Amino acid sequence: MGKGNKKIEITDRIERMEALEDRFGITLESLYAIYRKDEYDGTLDVNYDVLAPGNIDHDINITVSLYNSNKQLVATTSTSLYADDFLGIQSCSESFYDVDEPPALVRILPSKS
């Protein structure tokens, strides 16, 4: 990395809602979040696997949300998992750009599509 670049792993700032995961019959595993800042931009990459022991009977959205130290929502994105295509495991990666500082909290929530 060049001068002035920094890289911070912030996996410990990820919050899951296990009760919602149970409700939808999935688990989120292999979580990893890395913040990178250079002289131009800050980016955050969040990686995770979605696992289900059996078939899911409905489409699911996985939403990744970023919060600052004031508990304000600063960015969000979603990935859709389609029941017809889901084979029990799906690896996902979400990228956020123009992130000024490492988020204080990264929340990952499943919801019904």
DSSP file (Angstrom, degrees, kcal/mol; ACC not computed):
  #  RESIDUE AA STRUCTURE BP1 BP2  ACC     N-H-->O    O-->H-N    N-H-->O    O-->H-N    TCO  KAPPA ALPHA  PHI   PSI    X-CA   Y-CA   Z-CA
    1    1 A M              0   0    0      0, 0.0     3,-0.1     0, 0.0     6,-0.0   0.000 360.0 360.0 360.0 145.8    0.0    0.0    0.0
    2    2 A G    >   -     0   0    0      1,-0.2     3,-1.8     2,-0.1     2,-0.1  -0.127 360.0 -65.7 -76.4 175.3    1.2    3.5   -0.8
    3    3 A K  T 3  S+     0   0    0      1,-0.3    36,-0.2    35,-0.0    -1,-0.2  -0.362 122.7  20.1 -61.9 135.4    2.0    6.3    1.6
    4    4 A G  T 3  S+     0   0    0      1,-0.3     2,-0.3    -3,-0.1    -1,-0.3   0.411  94.0 126.5  85.1  -2.4   -1.1    7.5    3.5
    5    5 A N    <   -     0   0    0     -3,-1.8     2,-0.3    33,-0.1    -1,-0.3  -0.671  36.3-174.4 -88.4 142.5   -3.1    4.3    2.9
    6    6 A K  E     -A   37   0A   0     31,-2.8    31,-2.6    -2,-0.3     2,-0.4  -0.979  13.4-163.7-136.8 154.2   -4.6    2.4    5.7
    7    7 A K  E     -A   36   0A   0     -2,-0.3     2,-0.4    29,-0.2    29,-0.2  -0.993  10.2-177.7-137.4 124.2   -6.4   -0.9    6.0
    8    8 A I  E     -A   35   0A   0     27,-2.9    27,-3.2    -2,-0.4     2,-0.5  -0.984  20.6-142.3-129.7 122.8   -8.5   -1.8    9.1
    9    9 A E  E     +A   34   0A   0     -2,-0.4    25,-0.2    25,-0.2     3,-0.1  -0.731  22.2 174.7 -80.0 127.9  -10.3   -5.0    9.7
   10   10 A I    >   +     0   0    0     23,-2.2     3,-2.3    -2,-0.5    24,-0.2  -0.036  33.0 127.9-125.1  30.3  -13.6   -4.3   11.5
   11   11 A T  G >   +     0   0    0     22,-0.6     3,-1.9     1,-0.3    -1,-0.1   0.832  68.7  66.2 -54.8 -33.5  -15.3   -7.7   11.5
   12   12 A D  G 3  S+     0   0    0      1,-0.3    -1,-0.3    -3,-0.1    -2,-0.1   0.596  92.8  62.2 -67.6  -8.6  -15.8   -7.2   15.3
   13   13 A R  G <  S+     0   0    0     -3,-2.3    93,-2.5    20,-0.1     2,-0.4   0.375  77.9 111.2 -95.9   3.1  -18.2   -4.4   14.5
   14   14 A I  E <   -d  106   0B   0     -3,-1.9     2,-0.5    91,-0.2    93,-0.2  -0.640  50.8-163.0 -80.8 132.0  -20.6   -6.7   12.6
   15   15 A E  E     -d  107   0B   0     91,-3.2    93,-2.4    -2,-0.4     2,-0.3  -0.973   4.3-168.1-116.7 125.5  -24.0   -7.3   14.3
   16   16 A R  E     -d  108   0B   0     -2,-0.5     2,-0.7    91,-0.2    93,-0.1  -0.749  21.0-137.2-104.5 156.9  -26.2  -10.2   13.3
   17   17 A M    >>  -     0   0    0     91,-0.8     4,-2.0    -2,-0.3     3,-0.7  -0.820  22.7-179.2-112.6  87.7  -29.8  -10.7   14.3
   18   18 A E  H 3> S+     0   0    0     -2,-0.7     4,-2.7     1,-0.3     5,-0.2   0.810  78.0  60.1 -62.5 -31.3  -29.8  -14.5   15.0
   19   19 A A  H 3> S+     0   0    0      1,-0.2     4,-1.9     2,-0.2    -1,-0.3   0.890 108.1  45.4 -63.4 -38.0  -33.5  -14.5   15.8
   20   20 A L  H <> S+     0   0    0     -3,-0.7     4,-1.8     2,-0.2    -2,-0.2   0.883 110.4  53.5 -71.5 -37.9  -34.3  -13.3   12.3
   21   21 A E  H  X>S+     0   0    0     -4,-2.0     5,-2.4     1,-0.2     4,-0.6   0.936 110.0  48.2 -59.7 -45.4  -31.9  -15.8   10.8
   22   22 A D  H ><5S+     0   0    0     -4,-2.7     3,-1.0     1,-0.2    -2,-0.2   0.908 108.0  55.4 -59.5 -43.0  -33.7  -18.6   12.7
   23   23 A R  H 3<5S+     0   0    0     -4,-1.9    -1,-0.2     1,-0.3    -2,-0.2   0.856 113.5  40.5 -59.8 -36.7  -37.0  -17.3   11.5
   24   24 A F  H 3<5S-     0   0    0     -4,-1.8    -1,-0.3    -3,-0.2    -2,-0.2   0.419 113.1-116.5 -95.6   1.3  -35.9  -17.5    7.8
   25   25 A G  T <<5S+     0   0    0     -3,-1.0    29,-0.4    -4,-0.6     2,-0.3   0.797  76.9 106.9  73.2  29.7  -34.1  -20.8    8.3
   26   26 A I      < -     0   0    0     -5,-2.4     2,-0.3    -6,-0.2    -1,-0.3  -0.840  52.6-149.9-130.1 167.8  -30.6  -19.5    7.5
   27   27 A T  E     - B   0  51A   0     24,-2.2    24,-2.7    -2,-0.3     2,-0.6  -0.989  14.1-137.9-134.4 147.5  -27.4  -18.7    9.2
   28   28 A L  E     + B   0  50A   0     -2,-0.3     2,-0.2    22,-0.2    22,-0.2  -0.919  36.9 164.0-103.1 123.7  -24.8  -16.0    8.3
   29   29 A E  E     + B   0  49A   0     20,-2.4    20,-3.0    -2,-0.6    -2,-0.0  -0.792  43.1  40.9-134.3 173.4  -21.2  -17.3    8.6
   30   30 A S  E    S-     0   0A   0     -2,-0.2    -1,-0.2    18,-0.2     2,-0.1   0.856  73.6-173.5  55.1  41.1  -17.7  -16.5    7.6
   31   31 A L  E     +     0   0A   0     -3,-0.2     2,-0.3    17,-0.1    17,-0.2  -0.393  11.2 167.5 -69.6 140.0  -18.2  -12.8    8.2
   32   32 A Y  E     - B   0  47A   0     15,-2.0    15,-3.2    -2,-0.1     2,-0.4  -0.944  11.7-177.5-155.1 131.4  -15.4  -10.4    7.3
   33   33 A A  E     - B   0  46A   0     -2,-0.3   -23,-2.2    13,-0.2   -22,-0.6  -0.998   3.5-177.9-134.1 131.6  -15.3   -6.7    7.0
   34   34 A I  E     -AB   9  45A   0     11,-2.3    11,-2.3    -2,-0.4     2,-0.5  -0.994  11.2-156.3-132.8 129.4  -12.3   -4.6    5.8
   35   35 A Y  E     -AB   8  44A   0    -27,-3.2   -27,-2.9    -2,-0.4     2,-0.4  -0.885  11.9-171.1-103.7 132.7  -12.1   -0.8    5.6
   36   36 A R  E     -AB   7  43A   0      7,-2.9     7,-3.0    -2,-0.5     2,-0.4  -0.984   4.1-176.8-125.7 135.8   -9.6    0.8    3.2
   37   37 A K  E     +AB   6  42A   0    -31,-2.6   -31,-2.8    -2,-0.4     5,-0.2  -0.996   7.5 166.2-133.2 129.0   -8.6    4.4    3.0
   38   38 A D        -     0   0    0      3,-2.4   -33,-0.1    -2,-0.4   -34,-0.1  -0.588  58.3 -77.5-123.4-168.3   -6.3    6.1    0.6
   39   39 A E  S    S+     0   0    0    -36,-0.2     3,-0.1    -2,-0.2   -34,-0.0   0.647 127.7  33.9 -69.4 -11.8   -5.6    9.7   -0.4
   40   40 A Y  S    S-     0   0    0      1,-0.3     2,-0.3     0, 0.0    -1,-0.2   0.775 120.7  -0.8-109.1 -36.9   -8.8    9.7   -2.5
   41   41 A D        -     0   0    0     57,-0.0    -3,-2.4     2,-0.0     2,-0.4  -0.977  50.0-129.2-157.1 157.1  -11.5    7.5   -1.1
   42   42 A G  E     -B   37   0A   0     -2,-0.3    57,-2.7    -5,-0.2    56,-0.4  -0.963  28.6-176.3-113.1 136.5  -12.6    5.2    1.7
   43   43 A T  E     -B   36   0A   0     -7,-3.0    -7,-2.9    -2,-0.4     2,-0.4  -0.942  12.4-157.6-130.2 153.8  -14.1    1.8    0.9
   44   44 A L  E     -BC  35  96A   0     52,-2.2    52,-2.8    -2,-0.3     2,-0.4  -0.999   4.1-165.8-131.4 130.5  -15.6   -1.0    2.9
   45   45 A D  E     -BC  34  95A   0    -11,-2.3   -11,-2.3    -2,-0.4     2,-0.5  -0.967   3.3-170.1-115.0 131.5  -16.0   -4.6    1.8
   46   46 A V  E     -BC  33  94A   0     48,-2.8    48,-3.0    -2,-0.4     2,-0.4  -0.987   6.5-174.4-123.2 122.2  -18.3   -7.0    3.7
   47   47 A N  E     +BC  32  93A   0    -15,-3.2   -15,-2.0    -2,-0.5     2,-0.3  -0.903  13.0 149.9-118.0 145.3  -18.1  -10.7    2.9
   48   48 A Y  E     - C   0  92A   0     44,-2.3    44,-3.3    -2,-0.4     2,-0.4  -0.983  35.6-124.9-164.7 159.6  -20.3  -13.5    4.3
   49   49 A D  E     -BC  29  91A   0    -20,-3.0   -20,-2.4    -2,-0.3     2,-0.5  -0.911  15.2-148.5-109.6 141.7  -21.8  -16.8    3.5
   50   50 A V  E     -BC  28  90A   0     40,-2.8    40,-1.9    -2,-0.4     2,-0.4  -0.959  23.1-176.1-107.1 122.9  -25.5  -17.6    3.7
   51   51 A L  E     -BC  27  89A   0    -24,-2.7   -24,-2.2    -2,-0.5    38,-0.2  -0.915  13.3-178.7-121.6 147.5  -26.2  -21.2    4.7
   52   52 A A        -     0   0    0     36,-2.2   -26,-0.1    -2,-0.4     4,-0.1  -0.983  24.6-144.6-142.1 132.6  -29.4  -23.2    5.1
   53   53 A P  S    S+     0   0    0      0, 0.0     2,-0.2     0, 0.0   -27,-0.1   0.767  86.9   8.8 -68.2 -24.0  -29.7  -26.8    6.2
   54   54 A G  S    S-     0   0    0    -29,-0.4     2,-0.1     1,-0.1    34,-0.1  -0.660 105.1 -53.1-136.8-167.6  -32.6  -27.4    3.8
   55   55 A N        -     0   0    0     -2,-0.2     2,-0.4    32,-0.1    -1,-0.1  -0.465  46.7-132.6 -72.4 144.6  -34.5  -25.6    1.0
   56   56 A I        -     0   0    0     27,-0.3    30,-0.1    30,-0.2   -31,-0.1  -0.818   8.5-153.0 -93.9 142.6  -35.8  -22.2    1.7
   57   57 A D  S    S+     0   0    0     -2,-0.4     2,-0.3     2,-0.1    -1,-0.1   0.341  72.1  37.1-100.8   7.2  -39.4  -21.8    0.6
   58   58 A H  S    S-     0   0    0    -34,-0.1     2,-0.1    25,-0.1    23,-0.0  -0.988  89.6 -92.2-152.6 157.0  -39.3  -18.0   -0.1
   59   59 A D        -     0   0    0     -2,-0.3    54,-2.1    23,-0.1     2,-0.4  -0.424  42.1-156.0 -69.9 146.8  -37.0  -15.4   -1.5
   60   60 A I  E     -FE  81 112B   0     21,-2.7    21,-3.5    52,-0.2     2,-0.4  -0.973   9.3-150.6-129.2 139.6  -34.8  -13.6    1.0
   61   61 A N  E     -FE  80 111B   0     50,-3.2    50,-2.4    -2,-0.4     2,-0.5  -0.892   7.0-156.4-102.1 139.4  -33.1  -10.2    1.1
   62   62 A I  E     -FE  79 110B   0     17,-2.9    17,-2.1    -2,-0.4     2,-0.5  -0.978  13.6-163.1-113.6 117.3  -29.9   -9.8    3.0
   63   63 A T  E     -FE  78 109B   0     46,-3.1    46,-2.6    -2,-0.5     2,-0.5  -0.873   7.5-162.8-105.7 130.4  -29.4   -6.1    3.9
   64   64 A V  E     -FE  77 108B   0     13,-2.7    13,-1.8    -2,-0.5     2,-0.4  -0.961  14.7-174.6-110.8 123.5  -26.1   -4.7    5.0
   65   65 A S  E     -FE  76 107B   0     42,-2.7    42,-2.6    -2,-0.5     2,-0.4  -0.938  13.6-148.4-123.2 141.7  -26.3   -1.3    6.8
   66   66 A L  E     -FE  75 106B   0      9,-3.0     8,-2.9    -2,-0.4     9,-1.2  -0.900  13.2-170.0-110.6 137.9  -23.5    1.0    8.0
   67   67 A Y  E     -FE  73 105B   0     38,-2.4    37,-1.8    -2,-0.4    38,-1.5  -0.960  13.3-137.1-126.5 143.4  -23.9    3.3   11.0
   68   68 A N    >   -     0   0    0      4,-2.1     3,-2.0    -2,-0.4     4,-0.1  -0.251  43.1 -85.8 -87.3-176.8  -21.6    6.0   12.3
   69   69 A S  T 3  S+     0   0    0      1,-0.3    -1,-0.1     2,-0.1    -2,-0.0   0.647 128.4  60.3 -68.0 -14.2  -20.6    6.7   15.9
   70   70 A N  T 3  S-     0   0    0      2,-0.1    -1,-0.3     0, 0.0     3,-0.1   0.259 118.9-111.1 -92.3  11.2  -23.7    8.7   16.4
   71   71 A K  S <  S+     0   0    0     -3,-2.0     2,-0.4     1,-0.2    -2,-0.1   0.766  70.3 146.9  63.7  28.5  -25.8    5.6   15.5
   72   72 A Q        -     0   0    0     -4,-0.1    -4,-2.1     1,-0.0     2,-0.5  -0.789  54.9-117.9 -95.7 137.4  -26.9    7.2   12.3
   73   73 A L  E     +F   67   0B   0     -2,-0.4    -6,-0.2    -6,-0.2     3,-0.1  -0.622  38.4 169.9 -73.0 120.7  -27.5    5.1    9.2
   74   74 A V  E     +     0   0B   0     -8,-2.9     2,-0.3    -2,-0.5    -7,-0.2   0.657  59.2   0.6-110.1 -20.4  -25.0    6.2    6.6
   75   75 A A  E     -F   66   0B   0     -9,-1.2    -9,-3.0     2,-0.0    -1,-0.4  -0.974  56.4-178.5-164.7 153.5  -25.3    3.6    3.9
   76   76 A T  E     +F   65   0B   0     -2,-0.3     2,-0.3   -11,-0.2   -11,-0.2  -0.991   2.7 174.6-154.0 151.8  -27.2    0.4    3.0
   77   77 A T  E     -F   64   0B   0    -13,-1.8   -13,-2.7    -2,-0.3     2,-0.3  -0.972  14.4-147.1-152.5 160.3  -27.3   -2.2    0.3
   78   78 A S  E     -F   63   0B   0     -2,-0.3     2,-0.4   -15,-0.2   -15,-0.2  -0.950   5.5-157.0-134.5 152.6  -29.2   -5.5   -0.3
   79   79 A T  E     -F   62   0B   0    -17,-2.1   -17,-2.9    -2,-0.3     2,-0.4  -0.989  18.3-141.7-123.5 136.4  -28.7   -8.9   -2.0
   80   80 A S  E     -F   61   0B   0     -2,-0.4     2,-0.5   -19,-0.2   -19,-0.2  -0.843   8.1-162.4-101.4 134.9  -31.6  -11.1   -3.0
   81   81 A L  E     -F   60   0B   0    -21,-3.5   -21,-2.7    -2,-0.4     2,-0.5  -0.975  14.4-146.4-113.4 122.2  -31.5  -14.8   -2.7
   82   82 A Y    >>  -     0   0    0     -2,-0.5     4,-1.7   -23,-0.2     3,-1.4  -0.775   8.9-139.9 -96.5 128.7  -34.1  -16.6   -4.8
   83   83 A A  T 34 S+     0   0    0     -2,-0.5   -27,-0.3     1,-0.3     3,-0.2   0.852 102.1  54.8 -54.0 -40.6  -35.6  -19.8   -3.4
   84   84 A D  T 34 S+     0   0    0      1,-0.2    -1,-0.3   -29,-0.1   -27,-0.0   0.775 117.3  35.9 -66.6 -25.8  -35.6  -21.5   -6.8
   85   85 A D  T <4 S+     0   0    0     -3,-1.4     2,-0.4     2,-0.0    -1,-0.2   0.578  89.5 106.6-103.5 -12.9  -31.8  -20.9   -7.2
   86   86 A F     <  -     0   0    0     -4,-1.7   -30,-0.2    -3,-0.2     4,-0.1  -0.558  42.2-176.4 -78.6 125.7  -30.6  -21.2   -3.7
   87   87 A L        -     0   0    0      2,-0.4    -1,-0.1    -2,-0.4   -32,-0.1   0.110  61.5 -80.9-110.1  19.9  -28.7  -24.5   -3.2
   88   88 A G  S    S+     0   0    0    -34,-0.1   -36,-2.2   -37,-0.0     2,-0.3   0.133 111.6  51.1 105.9 -21.5  -27.9  -24.3    0.6
   89   89 A I  E     +C   51   0A   0    -38,-0.2    -2,-0.4     2,-0.0     2,-0.4  -0.980  53.5 175.2-149.3 138.0  -24.9  -22.0    0.5
   90   90 A Q  E     -C   50   0A   0    -40,-1.9   -40,-2.8    -2,-0.3     2,-0.4  -0.965  19.8-146.2-142.6 124.2  -24.3  -18.6   -1.2
   91   91 A S  E     -C   49   0A   0     -2,-0.4     2,-0.3   -42,-0.2   -42,-0.2  -0.775  24.1-171.2 -89.6 134.0  -21.2  -16.5   -0.8
   92   92 A C  E     -C   48   0A   0    -44,-3.3   -44,-2.3    -2,-0.4     2,-0.4  -0.925  14.7-170.9-129.0 149.7  -21.9  -12.8   -0.8
   93   93 A S  E     -C   47   0A   0     -2,-0.3     2,-0.4   -46,-0.2   -46,-0.2  -0.980   4.0-169.1-141.7 127.4  -19.7   -9.6   -1.0
   94   94 A E  E     -C   46   0A   0    -48,-3.0   -48,-2.8    -2,-0.4     2,-0.4  -0.952   5.7-161.8-117.0 136.0  -21.0   -6.1   -0.6
   95   95 A S  E     -C   45   0A   0     -2,-0.4     2,-0.4   -50,-0.2   -50,-0.2  -0.959   2.8-165.8-120.9 137.2  -18.8   -3.0   -1.3
   96   96 A F  E     -C   44   0A   0    -52,-2.8   -52,-2.2    -2,-0.4     2,-0.3  -0.967   9.2-163.1-119.3 135.8  -19.4    0.5   -0.1
   97   97 A Y        +     0   0    0     -2,-0.4   -54,-0.2   -54,-0.2     3,-0.1  -0.757  65.5  32.1-116.9 163.4  -17.6    3.5   -1.7
   98   98 A D  S    S+     0   0    0    -56,-0.4     2,-0.8    -2,-0.3   -55,-0.2   0.872  72.0 161.9  58.5  39.7  -17.1    7.1   -0.5
   99   99 A V        -     0   0    0    -57,-2.7    -1,-0.2    -3,-0.3    -3,-0.0  -0.829  26.3-161.1 -92.7 111.6  -17.0    5.9    3.2
  100  100 A D        +     0   0    0     -2,-0.8    -1,-0.2    -3,-0.1   -57,-0.1   0.835  68.6   1.4 -65.5 -35.9  -15.4    8.8    5.1
  101  101 A E  S    S-     0   0    0    -59,-0.1    -1,-0.1   -64,-0.0     3,-0.1  -0.960  93.0 -76.3-147.7 161.0  -14.4    6.8    8.2
  102  102 A P        -     0   0    0      0, 0.0   -58,-0.0     0, 0.0    -2,-0.0  -0.405  58.7-111.1 -60.1 132.9  -14.7    3.2    9.4
  103  103 A P        -     0   0    0      0, 0.0   -35,-0.2     0, 0.0     3,-0.1  -0.323  10.6-139.9 -65.6 149.0  -18.3    2.6   10.5
  104  104 A A  S    S+     0   0    0    -37,-1.8     2,-0.3     1,-0.2   -36,-0.2   0.770  88.4  20.0 -75.6 -27.2  -19.0    2.1   14.2
  105  105 A L  E     - E   0  67B   0    -38,-1.5   -38,-2.4     2,-0.0     2,-0.5  -0.998  57.6-165.6-147.1 138.0  -21.5   -0.7   13.4
  106  106 A V  E     -dE  14  66B   0    -93,-2.5   -91,-3.2    -2,-0.3     2,-0.5  -0.987  18.6-165.8-121.0 116.8  -22.2   -3.0   10.4
  107  107 A R  E     -dE  15  65B   0    -42,-2.6   -42,-2.7    -2,-0.5     2,-0.5  -0.890   7.0-164.7-110.0 133.2  -25.6   -4.6   10.7
  108  108 A I  E     +dE  16  64B   0    -93,-2.4   -91,-0.8    -2,-0.5   -44,-0.2  -0.969  15.7 175.6-119.3 118.8  -26.6   -7.6    8.6
  109  109 A L  E     - E   0  63B   0    -46,-2.6   -46,-3.1    -2,-0.5     2,-0.3  -0.975  21.3-145.8-128.1 130.9  -30.3   -8.4    8.5
  110  110 A P  E     + E   0  62B   0      0, 0.0     2,-0.3     0, 0.0   -48,-0.2  -0.679  24.9 171.2 -86.6 150.8  -32.4  -11.0    6.5
  111  111 A S  E     - E   0  61B   0    -50,-2.4   -50,-3.2    -2,-0.3     2,-0.3  -0.971  38.4 -92.3-150.3 163.0  -35.9  -10.1    5.4
  112  112 A K  E       E   0  60B   0     -2,-0.3   -52,-0.2   -52,-0.2   -53,-0.0  -0.582 360.0 360.0 -78.4 137.1  -38.5  -11.7    3.2
  113  113 A S              0   0    0    -54,-2.1   -53,-0.1    -2,-0.3    -1,-0.1   0.478 360.0 360.0 -73.9 360.0  -38.5  -10.5   -0.4
